Structures are given as structure tokens and as C-alpha cells.
Amino acid sequence: MIAETPEPPYYAVIFTSLMTEEVDGYAAMAERMVALASQQPGFLGMESAREEVGVTVSYWSSLEAIRAWKAQLDHREAQRFGRERWYAAYRTRIARVEREYGTSIPPPSDGPLSPTQEYS
């Protein structure tokens, strides 16, 4: 799913990772962190994909909101497990989003769309 974010500026935390072969508990912790992050002040949305390299981008209203999320106790526990068990390598990057553009997310339909249908 593509996150619906407000007009820029806002911030993106880009987390990329390579997994170890130890995956016990990872999926449950990831679900827990998504639920917890979505309750944090300043959280705007999230997108995630995993193949060989996992990429999760979370969107935040401010650097202060990002710092608060990084310091959240349950999130710190997940970070520790990640370093000790699940990630062979990882990177976290923080960027200010200055501009955004694209198409709207299409509404669910009962069938395939014709090439001439447009979304507003």
C-alpha cells in the first residue's frame, strides 16, 4: 500500500536491511512495530517491501517525532533484537521530503479498469 501523506515538507526514515537466516519472531515483532508506530505523535504513514533487501519507509511530521520514536522503549527492544538476531546488515537514513507528486490510489473496483479510466 502507498502511504497517503500530507503536503511537504515532512520527513522520511528509510530503513534498509539484509536478513540473517534467523527469522523466528521477526514477523510478529514487525507487525507490533507497525501498530505501535501508527500510534506515535507525528507518524504520517509507512510503506514496506521485502525481497532480498528489505526497505521500510516511515513518514514523520518532524525530527522531534522521529527522535521520540527511536527512543520508544518497545521500539528500542525491537532494535536490539534486530541487531542481535535478524539483520545481517542494515542502514537507517533520514531525509526531508521537499516535493511529492504522483497519481492517486485507485478505488477498489468490481473488475479490470479500461485504459481510458482516470482517477481523481
N, CA, C and O atoms as a GROMACS GRO file, in nm:
protein
  480
    1MET      N    1   0.083  -0.116   0.000
    1MET     CA    2   0.000   0.000   0.000
    1MET      C    3   0.089   0.124   0.000
    1MET      O    4   0.194   0.126   0.064
    2ILE      N    5   0.048   0.225  -0.070
    2ILE     CA    6   0.120   0.352  -0.075
    2ILE      C    7   0.062   0.444   0.032
    2ILE      O    8  -0.060   0.463   0.038
    3ALA      N    9   0.147   0.499   0.114
    3ALA     CA   10   0.103   0.587   0.223
    3ALA      C   11   0.047   0.718   0.166
    3ALA      O   12   0.102   0.775   0.072
    4GLU      N   13  -0.060   0.762   0.225
    4GLU     CA   14  -0.118   0.894   0.192
    4GLU      C   15  -0.056   0.994   0.288
    4GLU      O   16  -0.085   0.991   0.408
    5THR      N   17   0.028   1.081   0.238
    5THR     CA   18   0.099   1.177   0.322
    5THR      C   19   0.049   1.319   0.295
    5THR      O   20  -0.010   1.345   0.190
    6PRO      N   21   0.073   1.409   0.390
    6PRO     CA   22   0.028   1.547   0.370
    6PRO      C   23   0.120   1.622   0.273
    6PRO      O   24   0.217   1.566   0.223
    7GLU      N   25   0.087   1.746   0.248
    7GLU     CA   26   0.175   1.830   0.167
    7GLU      C   27   0.311   1.841   0.234
    7GLU      O   28   0.319   1.858   0.356
    8PRO      N   29   0.420   1.830   0.156
    8PRO     CA   30   0.553   1.850   0.214
    8PRO      C   31   0.568   1.994   0.264
    8PRO      O   32   0.492   2.082   0.221
    9PRO      N   33   0.662   2.018   0.351
    9PRO     CA   34   0.769   1.927   0.393
    9PRO      C   35   0.727   1.836   0.508
    9PRO      O   36   0.641   1.870   0.590
   10TYR      N   37   0.790   1.720   0.511
   10TYR     CA   38   0.782   1.625   0.621
   10TYR      C   39   0.907   1.540   0.610
   10TYR      O   40   0.991   1.566   0.524
   11TYR      N   41   0.922   1.440   0.693
   11TYR     CA   42   1.045   1.361   0.697
   11TYR      C   43   1.018   1.214   0.666
   11TYR      O   44   0.911   1.161   0.695
   12ALA      N   45   1.119   1.151   0.607
   12ALA     CA   46   1.114   1.008   0.578
   12ALA      C   47   1.229   0.939   0.649
   12ALA      O   48   1.344   0.985   0.642
   13VAL      N   49   1.200   0.830   0.716
   13VAL     CA   50   1.302   0.742   0.773
   13VAL      C   51   1.306   0.620   0.683
   13VAL      O   52   1.208   0.546   0.672
   14ILE      N   53   1.419   0.599   0.619
   14ILE     CA   54   1.435   0.490   0.523
   14ILE      C   55   1.522   0.383   0.587
   14ILE      O   56   1.640   0.406   0.614
   15PHE      N   57   1.464   0.268   0.612
   15PHE     CA   58   1.535   0.158   0.679
   15PHE      C   59   1.552   0.046   0.578
   15PHE      O   60   1.454  -0.010   0.530
   16THR      N   61   1.677   0.012   0.546
   16THR     CA   62   1.706  -0.099   0.455
   16THR      C   63   1.781  -0.207   0.532
   16THR      O   64   1.861  -0.177   0.621
   17SER      N   65   1.754  -0.332   0.498
   17SER     CA   66   1.817  -0.440   0.573
   17SER      C   67   1.835  -0.566   0.490
   17SER      O   68   1.764  -0.590   0.392
   18LEU      N   69   1.934  -0.644   0.533
   18LEU     CA   70   1.956  -0.780   0.485
   18LEU      C   71   1.933  -0.871   0.604
   18LEU      O   72   1.988  -0.847   0.712
   19MET      N   73   1.854  -0.976   0.587
   19MET     CA   74   1.820  -1.065   0.697
   19MET      C   75   1.927  -1.174   0.717
   19MET      O   76   1.998  -1.212   0.624
   20THR      N   77   1.934  -1.221   0.840
   20THR     CA   78   2.010  -1.342   0.869
   20THR      C   79   1.916  -1.459   0.838
   20THR      O   80   1.804  -1.438   0.791
   21GLU      N   81   1.960  -1.579   0.866
   21GLU     CA   82   1.871  -1.694   0.849
   21GLU      C   83   1.779  -1.711   0.969
   21GLU      O   84   1.684  -1.789   0.962
   22GLU      N   85   1.805  -1.641   1.078
   22GLU     CA   86   1.723  -1.646   1.199
   22GLU      C   87   1.604  -1.551   1.181
   22GLU      O   88   1.621  -1.429   1.184
   23VAL      N   89   1.486  -1.607   1.163
   23VAL     CA   90   1.368  -1.523   1.143
   23VAL      C   91   1.259  -1.546   1.248
   23VAL      O   92   1.152  -1.484   1.242
   24ASP      N   93   1.285  -1.635   1.345
   24ASP     CA   94   1.185  -1.662   1.448
   24ASP      C   95   1.150  -1.533   1.521
   24ASP      O   96   1.236  -1.463   1.574
   25GLY      N   97   1.021  -1.503   1.524
   25GLY     CA   98   0.972  -1.386   1.595
   25GLY      C   99   0.975  -1.257   1.516
   25GLY      O  100   0.918  -1.157   1.560
   26TYR      N  101   1.040  -1.257   1.400
   26TYR     CA  102   1.055  -1.132   1.324
   26TYR      C  103   0.921  -1.078   1.276
   26TYR      O  104   0.893  -0.959   1.294
   27ALA      N  105   0.838  -1.161   1.214
   27ALA     CA  106   0.711  -1.114   1.158
   27ALA      C  107   0.621  -1.056   1.266
   27ALA      O  108   0.558  -0.952   1.246
   28ALA      N  109   0.614  -1.123   1.380
   28ALA     CA  110   0.530  -1.074   1.490
   28ALA      C  111   0.582  -0.940   1.541
   28ALA      O  112   0.504  -0.849   1.569
   29MET      N  113   0.713  -0.928   1.554
   29MET     CA  114   0.771  -0.801   1.602
   29MET      C  115   0.747  -0.691   1.499
   29MET      O  116   0.717  -0.578   1.537
   30ALA      N  117   0.761  -0.721   1.372
   30ALA     CA  118   0.739  -0.620   1.267
   30ALA      C  119   0.594  -0.570   1.272
   30ALA      O  120   0.570  -0.450   1.264
   31GLU      N  121   0.499  -0.662   1.286
   31GLU     CA  122   0.358  -0.621   1.297
   31GLU      C  123   0.335  -0.534   1.420
   31GLU      O  124   0.263  -0.434   1.415
   32ARG      N  125   0.396  -0.573   1.530
   32ARG     CA  126   0.384  -0.497   1.654
   32ARG      C  127   0.440  -0.356   1.638
   32ARG      O  128   0.381  -0.260   1.688
   33MET      N  129   0.553  -0.342   1.568
   33MET     CA  130   0.615  -0.211   1.550
   33MET      C  131   0.531  -0.122   1.458
   33MET      O  132   0.523  -0.001   1.480
   34VAL      N  133   0.469  -0.180   1.355
   34VAL     CA  134   0.382  -0.101   1.267
   34VAL      C  135   0.264  -0.047   1.348
   34VAL      O  136   0.230   0.071   1.336
   35ALA      N  137   0.204  -0.131   1.429
   35ALA     CA  138   0.090  -0.088   1.511
   35ALA      C  139   0.132   0.019   1.611
   35ALA      O  140   0.061   0.117   1.631
   36LEU      N  141   0.247   0.000   1.672
   36LEU     CA  142   0.295   0.096   1.772
   36LEU      C  143   0.334   0.228   1.707
   36LEU      O  144   0.301   0.335   1.758
   37ALA      N  145   0.404   0.222   1.595
   37ALA     CA  146   0.445   0.346   1.526
   37ALA      C  147   0.324   0.428   1.487
   37ALA      O  148   0.325   0.551   1.499
   38SER      N  149   0.219   0.361   1.440
   38SER     CA  150   0.100   0.433   1.394
   38SER      C  151   0.029   0.508   1.507
   38SER      O  152  -0.055   0.594   1.481
   39GLN      N  153   0.061   0.475   1.632
   39GLN     CA  154   0.003   0.543   1.747
   39GLN      C  155   0.088   0.659   1.796
   39GLN      O  156   0.046   0.735   1.884
   40GLN      N  157   0.209   0.675   1.741
   40GLN     CA  158   0.301   0.776   1.789
   40GLN      C  159   0.266   0.914   1.734
   40GLN      O  160   0.229   0.926   1.617
   41PRO      N  161   0.277   1.019   1.817
   41PRO     CA  162   0.257   1.155   1.767
   41PRO      C  163   0.353   1.186   1.653
   41PRO      O  164   0.473   1.156   1.661
   42GLY      N  165   0.301   1.243   1.547
   42GLY     CA  166   0.384   1.281   1.433
   42GLY      C  167   0.397   1.175   1.325
   42GLY      O  168   0.455   1.202   1.220
   43PHE      N  169   0.346   1.055   1.349
   43PHE     CA  170   0.352   0.948   1.247
   43PHE      C  171   0.255   0.982   1.135
   43PHE      O  172   0.139   1.016   1.160
   44LEU      N  173   0.302   0.972   1.009
   44LEU     CA  174   0.220   1.006   0.893
   44LEU      C  175   0.186   0.887   0.804
   44LEU      O  176   0.088   0.892   0.730
   45GLY      N  177   0.264   0.780   0.810
   45GLY     CA  178   0.237   0.664   0.726
   45GLY      C  179   0.362   0.580   0.709
   45GLY      O  180   0.470   0.615   0.756
   46MET      N  181   0.344   0.467   0.638
   46MET     CA  182   0.456   0.374   0.619
   46MET      C  183   0.436   0.292   0.493
   46MET      O  184   0.323   0.262   0.454
   47GLU      N  185   0.547   0.256   0.431
   47GLU     CA  186   0.548   0.166   0.316
   47GLU      C  187   0.661   0.066   0.337
   47GLU      O  188   0.767   0.102   0.390
   48SER      N  189   0.640  -0.059   0.296
   48SER     CA  190   0.742  -0.160   0.321
   48SER      C  191   0.739  -0.266   0.212
   48SER      O  192   0.633  -0.303   0.162
   49ALA      N  193   0.858  -0.316   0.178
   49ALA     CA  194   0.871  -0.425   0.082
   49ALA      C  195   0.992  -0.509   0.122
   49ALA      O  196   1.092  -0.455   0.170
   50ARG      N  197   0.984  -0.638   0.101
   50ARG     CA  198   1.098  -0.724   0.131
   50ARG      C  199   1.114  -0.828   0.022
   50ARG      O  200   1.023  -0.905  -0.007
   51GLU      N  201   1.230  -0.828  -0.035
   51GLU     CA  202   1.276  -0.936  -0.123
   51GLU      C  203   1.411  -0.975  -0.065
   51GLU      O  204   1.420  -1.014   0.052
   52GLU      N  205   1.515  -0.965  -0.146
   52GLU     CA  206   1.650  -0.990  -0.092
   52GLU      C  207   1.688  -0.879   0.006
   52GLU      O  208   1.742  -0.905   0.113
   53VAL      N  209   1.659  -0.755  -0.032
   53VAL     CA  210   1.681  -0.639   0.054
   53VAL      C  211   1.545  -0.590   0.100
   53VAL      O  212   1.454  -0.572   0.019
   54GLY      N  213   1.529  -0.568   0.230
   54GLY     CA  214   1.405  -0.512   0.283
   54GLY      C  215   1.416  -0.362   0.288
   54GLY      O  216   1.520  -0.308   0.325
   55VAL      N  217   1.308  -0.294   0.253
   55VAL     CA  218   1.304  -0.148   0.259
   55VAL      C  219   1.174  -0.108   0.327
   55VAL      O  220   1.065  -0.145   0.283
   56THR      N  221   1.186  -0.031   0.434
   56THR     CA  222   1.070   0.026   0.501
   56THR      C  223   1.092   0.176   0.509
   56THR      O  224   1.196   0.223   0.555
   57VAL      N  225   0.992   0.250   0.464
   57VAL     CA  226   0.998   0.396   0.472
   57VAL      C  227   0.883   0.439   0.561
   57VAL      O  228   0.766   0.410   0.533
   58SER      N  229   0.916   0.508   0.669
   58SER     CA  230   0.812   0.566   0.754
   58SER      C  231   0.820   0.717   0.740
   58SER      O  232   0.928   0.774   0.722
   59TYR      N  233   0.704   0.780   0.749
   59TYR     CA  234   0.694   0.924   0.728
   59TYR      C  235   0.653   0.990   0.859
   59TYR      O  236   0.568   0.940   0.932
   60TRP      N  237   0.717   1.105   0.888
   60TRP     CA  238   0.701   1.172   1.016
   60TRP      C  239   0.689   1.322   0.996
   60TRP      O  240   0.743   1.378   0.900
   61SER      N  241   0.618   1.386   1.086
   61SER     CA  242   0.595   1.530   1.076
   61SER      C  243   0.717   1.614   1.113
   61SER      O  244   0.730   1.727   1.066
   62SER      N  245   0.808   1.559   1.195
   62SER     CA  246   0.921   1.639   1.243
   62SER      C  247   1.037   1.548   1.286
   62SER      O  248   1.021   1.428   1.306
   63LEU      N  249   1.154   1.610   1.300
   63LEU     CA  250   1.270   1.538   1.352
   63LEU      C  251   1.247   1.500   1.498
   63LEU      O  252   1.296   1.396   1.544
   64GLU      N  253   1.174   1.582   1.572
   64GLU     CA  254   1.144   1.551   1.712
   64GLU      C  255   1.059   1.424   1.722
   64GLU      O  256   1.082   1.342   1.810
   65ALA      N  257   0.962   1.409   1.633
   65ALA     CA  258   0.879   1.288   1.632
   65ALA      C  259   0.964   1.165   1.601
   65ALA      O  260   0.942   1.058   1.659
   66ILE      N  261   1.060   1.178   1.510
   66ILE     CA  262   1.150   1.067   1.477
   66ILE      C  263   1.235   1.031   1.598
   66ILE      O  264   1.250   0.913   1.630
   67ARG      N  265   1.290   1.131   1.666
   67ARG     CA  266   1.371   1.105   1.786
   67ARG      C  267   1.289   1.035   1.894
   67ARG      O  268   1.337   0.943   1.959
   68ALA      N  269   1.164   1.078   1.912
   68ALA     CA  270   1.078   1.015   2.013
   68ALA      C  271   1.051   0.869   1.976
   68ALA      O  272   1.051   0.784   2.064
   69TRP      N  273   1.028   0.840   1.850
   69TRP     CA  274   1.005   0.702   1.805
   69TRP      C  275   1.130   0.617   1.827
   69TRP      O  276   1.120   0.504   1.873
   70LYS      N  277   1.247   0.671   1.794
   70LYS     CA  278   1.371   0.597   1.813
   70LYS      C  279   1.392   0.563   1.960
   70LYS      O  280   1.448   0.457   1.991
   71ALA      N  281   1.348   0.650   2.050
   71ALA     CA  282   1.369   0.630   2.194
   71ALA      C  283   1.258   0.550   2.262
   71ALA      O  284   1.272   0.513   2.378
   72GLN      N  285   1.149   0.522   2.191
   72GLN     CA  286   1.035   0.450   2.250
   72GLN      C  287   1.083   0.312   2.297
   72GLN      O  288   1.151   0.241   2.223
   73LEU      N  289   1.049   0.273   2.420
   73LEU     CA  290   1.107   0.153   2.482
   73LEU      C  291   1.084   0.025   2.405
   73LEU      O  292   1.178  -0.053   2.386
   74ASP      N  293   0.961  -0.001   2.359
   74ASP     CA  294   0.935  -0.123   2.282
   74ASP      C  295   1.011  -0.121   2.150
   74ASP      O  296   1.058  -0.225   2.103
   75HIS      N  297   1.022  -0.005   2.090
   75HIS     CA  298   1.098   0.007   1.965
   75HIS      C  299   1.247  -0.017   1.991
   75HIS      O  300   1.314  -0.080   1.909
   76ARG      N  301   1.298   0.030   2.103
   76ARG     CA  302   1.439   0.004   2.137
   76ARG      C  303   1.464  -0.146   2.154
   76ARG      O  304   1.569  -0.196   2.114
   77GLU      N  305   1.367  -0.217   2.212
   77GLU     CA  306   1.379  -0.362   2.226
   77GLU      C  307   1.384  -0.428   2.088
   77GLU      O  308   1.466  -0.517   2.065
   78ALA      N  309   1.298  -0.384   1.997
   78ALA     CA  310   1.297  -0.438   1.862
   78ALA      C  311   1.430  -0.409   1.791
   78ALA      O  312   1.482  -0.494   1.720
   79GLN      N  313   1.484  -0.290   1.811
   79GLN     CA  314   1.613  -0.254   1.752
   79GLN      C  315   1.722  -0.350   1.802
   79GLN      O  316   1.804  -0.397   1.723
   80ARG      N  317   1.721  -0.378   1.931
   80ARG     CA  318   1.821  -0.468   1.989
   80ARG      C  319   1.809  -0.608   1.930
   80ARG      O  320   1.910  -0.668   1.891
   81PHE      N  321   1.685  -0.661   1.922
   81PHE     CA  322   1.666  -0.793   1.862
   81PHE      C  323   1.713  -0.793   1.716
   81PHE      O  324   1.775  -0.889   1.670
   82GLY      N  325   1.684  -0.686   1.645
   82GLY     CA  326   1.727  -0.676   1.506
   82GLY      C  327   1.878  -0.686   1.494
   82GLY      O  328   1.929  -0.763   1.412
   83ARG      N  329   1.949  -0.609   1.574
   83ARG     CA  330   2.096  -0.612   1.570
   83ARG      C  331   2.151  -0.748   1.610
   83ARG      O  332   2.246  -0.797   1.550
   84GLU      N  333   2.090  -0.810   1.713
   84GLU     CA  334   2.143  -0.935   1.766
   84GLU      C  335   2.101  -1.059   1.688
   84GLU      O  336   2.176  -1.157   1.684
   85ARG      N  337   1.983  -1.057   1.624
   85ARG     CA  338   1.928  -1.180   1.564
   85ARG      C  339   1.898  -1.172   1.416
   85ARG      O  340   1.941  -1.257   1.339
   86TRP      N  341   1.824  -1.070   1.376
   86TRP     CA  342   1.757  -1.073   1.247
   86TRP      C  343   1.832  -1.008   1.132
   86TRP      O  344   1.815  -1.048   1.017
   87TYR      N  345   1.915  -0.909   1.159
   87TYR     CA  346   1.977  -0.834   1.049
   87TYR      C  347   2.124  -0.868   1.033
   87TYR      O  348   2.204  -0.855   1.126
   88ALA      N  349   2.159  -0.912   0.913
   88ALA     CA  350   2.300  -0.931   0.879
   88ALA      C  351   2.364  -0.795   0.856
   88ALA      O  352   2.483  -0.775   0.884
   89ALA      N  353   2.286  -0.702   0.804
   89ALA     CA  354   2.332  -0.564   0.781
   89ALA      C  355   2.208  -0.476   0.771
   89ALA      O  356   2.101  -0.521   0.730
   90TYR      N  357   2.224  -0.350   0.808
   90TYR     CA  358   2.112  -0.255   0.795
   90TYR      C  359   2.165  -0.113   0.784
   90TYR      O  360   2.279  -0.085   0.821
   91ARG      N  361   2.082  -0.026   0.735
   91ARG     CA  362   2.110   0.117   0.727
   91ARG      C  363   1.981   0.192   0.757
   91ARG      O  364   1.873   0.152   0.714
   92THR      N  365   1.994   0.302   0.830
   92THR     CA  366   1.883   0.393   0.853
   92THR      C  367   1.924   0.528   0.797
   92THR      O  368   2.031   0.580   0.828
   93ARG      N  369   1.837   0.584   0.715
   93ARG     CA  370   1.862   0.715   0.656
   93ARG      C  371   1.741   0.804   0.685
   93ARG      O  372   1.627   0.758   0.679
   94ILE      N  373   1.768   0.929   0.716
   94ILE     CA  374   1.660   1.024   0.743
   94ILE      C  375   1.671   1.137   0.643
   94ILE      O  376   1.778   1.196   0.624
   95ALA      N  377   1.558   1.166   0.578
   95ALA     CA  378   1.557   1.268   0.473
   95ALA      C  379   1.435   1.359   0.489
   95ALA      O  380   1.330   1.316   0.536
   96ARG      N  381   1.452   1.482   0.450
   96ARG     CA  382   1.338   1.576   0.448
   96ARG      C  383   1.275   1.568   0.310
   96ARG      O  384   1.343   1.585   0.209
   97VAL      N  385   1.146   1.543   0.306
   97VAL     CA  386   1.073   1.538   0.180
   97VAL      C  387   1.032   1.681   0.145
   97VAL      O  388   0.958   1.745   0.219
   98GLU      N  389   1.081   1.729   0.032
   98GLU     CA  390   1.054   1.865  -0.012
   98GLU      C  391   0.944   1.871  -0.118
   98GLU      O  392   0.876   1.972  -0.132
   99ARG      N  393   0.929   1.762  -0.190
   99ARG     CA  394   0.836   1.761  -0.302
   99ARG      C  395   0.778   1.622  -0.317
   99ARG      O  396   0.846   1.522  -0.290
  100GLU      N  397   0.653   1.616  -0.360
  100GLU     CA  398   0.586   1.488  -0.381
  100GLU      C  399   0.491   1.502  -0.499
  100GLU      O  400   0.424   1.605  -0.513
  101TYR      N  401   0.486   1.402  -0.582
  101TYR     CA  402   0.388   1.401  -0.692
  101TYR      C  403   0.363   1.258  -0.733
  101TYR      O  404   0.442   1.169  -0.702
  102GLY      N  405   0.254   1.235  -0.804
  102GLY     CA  406   0.219   1.101  -0.849
  102GLY      C  407   0.071   1.094  -0.880
  102GLY      O  408   0.002   1.195  -0.887
  103THR      N  409   0.024   0.973  -0.898
  103THR     CA  410  -0.118   0.952  -0.925
  103THR      C  411  -0.189   0.916  -0.796
  103THR      O  412  -0.126   0.878  -0.697
  104SER      N  413  -0.319   0.929  -0.799
  104SER     CA  414  -0.400   0.890  -0.683
  104SER      C  415  -0.407   0.739  -0.674
  104SER      O  416  -0.387   0.668  -0.772
  105ILE      N  417  -0.437   0.693  -0.555
  105ILE     CA  418  -0.455   0.550  -0.534
  105ILE      C  419  -0.594   0.514  -0.586
  105ILE      O  420  -0.693   0.574  -0.544
  106PRO      N  421  -0.602   0.417  -0.678
  106PRO     CA  422  -0.733   0.383  -0.734
  106PRO      C  423  -0.826   0.320  -0.631
  106PRO      O  424  -0.782   0.245  -0.544
  107PRO      N  425  -0.954   0.352  -0.642
  107PRO     CA  426  -1.050   0.288  -0.552
  107PRO      C  427  -1.070   0.142  -0.593
  107PRO      O  428  -1.044   0.106  -0.708
  108PRO      N  429  -1.114   0.057  -0.500
  108PRO     CA  430  -1.143  -0.083  -0.538
  108PRO      C  431  -1.251  -0.085  -0.646
  108PRO      O  432  -1.342  -0.002  -0.646
  109SER      N  433  -1.240  -0.181  -0.736
  109SER     CA  434  -1.340  -0.192  -0.842
  109SER      C  435  -1.390  -0.335  -0.850
  109SER      O  436  -1.332  -0.427  -0.792
  110ASP      N  437  -1.498  -0.350  -0.924
  110ASP     CA  438  -1.554  -0.485  -0.941
  110ASP      C  439  -1.488  -0.560  -1.055
  110ASP      O  440  -1.511  -0.680  -1.072
  111GLY      N  441  -1.408  -0.492  -1.132
  111GLY     CA  442  -1.346  -0.558  -1.246
  111GLY      C  443  -1.227  -0.479  -1.295
  111GLY      O  444  -1.191  -0.376  -1.236
  112PRO      N  445  -1.165  -0.525  -1.401
  112PRO     CA  446  -1.048  -0.455  -1.454
  112PRO      C  447  -1.088  -0.317  -1.506
  112PRO      O  448  -1.201  -0.296  -1.551
  113LEU      N  449  -0.994  -0.224  -1.500
  113LEU     CA  450  -1.017  -0.089  -1.549
  113LEU      C  451  -0.980  -0.081  -1.697
  113LEU      O  452  -0.890  -0.149  -1.744
  114SER      N  453  -1.051   0.003  -1.767
  114SER     CA  454  -1.015   0.026  -1.907
  114SER      C  455  -0.898   0.123  -1.911
  114SER      O  456  -0.879   0.199  -1.816
  115PRO      N  457  -0.820   0.121  -2.018
  115PRO     CA  458  -0.704   0.210  -2.026
  115PRO      C  459  -0.743   0.358  -2.025
  115PRO      O  460  -0.658   0.444  -1.998
  116THR      N  461  -0.868   0.390  -2.052
  116THR     CA  462  -0.909   0.530  -2.057
  116THR      C  463  -0.966   0.580  -1.925
  116THR      O  464  -0.992   0.700  -1.912
  117GLN      N  465  -0.987   0.492  -1.826
  117GLN     CA  466  -1.038   0.536  -1.697
  117GLN      C  467  -0.933   0.618  -1.625
  117GLN      O  468  -0.815   0.585  -1.629
  118GLU      N  469  -0.976   0.724  -1.558
  118GLU     CA  470  -0.885   0.808  -1.481
  118GLU      C  471  -0.929   0.812  -1.337
  118GLU      O  472  -1.046   0.792  -1.305
  119TYR      N  473  -0.833   0.838  -1.251
  119TYR     CA  474  -0.860   0.852  -1.108
  119TYR      C  475  -0.843   0.997  -1.069
  119TYR      O  476  -0.757   1.067  -1.122
  120SER      N  477  -0.926   1.040  -0.977
  120SER     CA  478  -0.911   1.177  -0.929
  120SER      C  479  -0.861   1.178  -0.787
  120SER      O  480  -0.841   1.284  -0.728
   0.00000   0.00000   0.00000
